[in-house]
Amino acid sequence: MTSLLVGGYTGDKGSGTGITVIGDDGAISTVPADSPSWIARHPRLPVLYAVAEIDNGRVHAWSLDNGVPAAELGSSETGGAEPAHLSVDSSGKFLITANYSGGNISVHSLNDDGSIGPRTELIQHSRHGEHPRQTQAHPHMVRAVDGGVLVVDLGGDAIYRYHLGDDGTLDLEGIISAPAGSGPRHVLPVAGRYYVTAELSAEVLVYDGNGHFAGAVPASNSAGHNQPSELVSNGRYLYVANRGPNTVTVFALDSELPRYITEVPVGDWPRHIGLDGDELYVANERSHQVMVLRIDPATGIPAAERSIDVPSPTVVLM
């Protein structure tokens, strides 16, 4: 394992103090930051970006030295409250942010050194649903894809596709509707299909490559309320984190819809999971730990291997 970077909540949202750095020697240090609940690397440069999930949302950038945040490269307001996710486009020229409580999407230009430049776009969503948590738009994820950006909006039961222009502006290309009240959270493309965690209906939604709805399966077979969060895949299996049941479900991707195999227990409130080879990392927000599970290559089933104490973790970056 090289340096592991863990974002989390600070202040009134959690007990963290910034970005936790776990070295390959096990040493732990912290880079101070306000609620860096999502972090991501530049696709080519040694630069790290983080949201500040606060009322007056911001994005921050740091240069990386051997994978560890070193010098801060500045920050900028996003134009929306409580940004929950960000992504850098494949060209490395633009940083796109989902402002969850602001209900909008912002784009910043990036300078040649990866530092944050001026904001080039701010798109407000207005679509909303009938669930009590859908009184307004709530963009929860932005995923840069070839030629554009996918935006998953929990409040609007929708996945937006935008074209990202050379000037950093966004043009709407289409909207894929999710089932009413499903509350889509995160999307993952795998082998020409799109898998989506539906936080409010506790399902995994499936779309074909053209955006046509193929069906849905329960994210967990455990009893009780579930708010599925992140999903990852190695192409053969799909792994889904379940908050409430506190499990990771294993699905096989060998049929029209994901086929349930089993689910394994993890810590309290697994907000994020990350995959690195045959190791699955789980950020358990409420039990203040990052668990490492090793996946059996024959069965696809992960088993707990070790745990690292981290305050209020929300995202793991390998």
C-alpha positions, 0 to 999 in steps of 0.5 A: 500500500502506498499513501492512503488519503482519507477525507472526512467530516470536521467541526459540527459534522464530525470529529476529524480535523482534515485529510488523514494521510496513512503512509505505507509504513503505517504512520498517520498524519493530518492535513488541516481542512474544513470537512473534506468529505470528497477528495480526488486527484488530477488525472495527470498532475500530482495534485489533490482536490477536496471539497469543503462541505460547508455552508459557503462551499469551497474547493481546495487544491494541494500539490502532492509530494510522493502522494502526500499533500504538500503545498496548498495551491489555493481555493475558491468558492463553488457558488453553492452550499455543502459541495459533496463531490467533485471530478476533474475532466480527462483533459485536466483543464476543468474541476466540476463540483456538485453542491448538494444543498445549493442544488447546483453544479459549478465548474472551475478552470485549472491552471497549467500547474493544477491550481484552481482558476476562475469559475467558468460555470454555475448551473442551477437545478430546479427539478425535485421529487415528492419524498421529504428529502426531495423538496429541492434539487440535490446533486450528489455526484459529478462524473467526468466522462468522454466529452461531458459530465454525468450529474446524479441528482438525488433530489430530482430523481435524475441523471443529467448529461452535460457537454463540457465545452472548451471554455468550461461551460456546460450544455445540457444534452439530456436527462435520464429519469430515475424511478420516482422517490428512488433518490439516485446518489452515485453512478458507475459505468461498467462494460457499457452499462450504468449502475446507480445506488438509489439512496431513498429506495435502497436499490441498485438501478441499472441502465443500458448504454443508451440510458434506458432503464433495465431494472432494479434490485435491492441493495441489501437483503438485510432487514431494516432501513438502508441508505446505500452509498458507494459502489465499485466493481472489478468488472466481474463483481459489483460491491455496494456499501449499505448504511443501516445494515452496515454491510457490503453486498456482493453482486455477480455481473453475469446476468441482465441485472446484478445477481445477489451473492452475499453481503459481509458485515463492516463497520458503522455507516459505510459511507464510501468504499474503494477498490485497489486490486483485490483489496476493498477499503471501507470508510465507516463514518460512525465507527471512525475506522477504515477497514481493509477487506481482501477479496477471494478471487475465486468467489469474489467475496471479501473478508476483513483483514485489518482496520485503521482508526480514522475520525469520521471518514467519508472517502478513501483514495488509494 
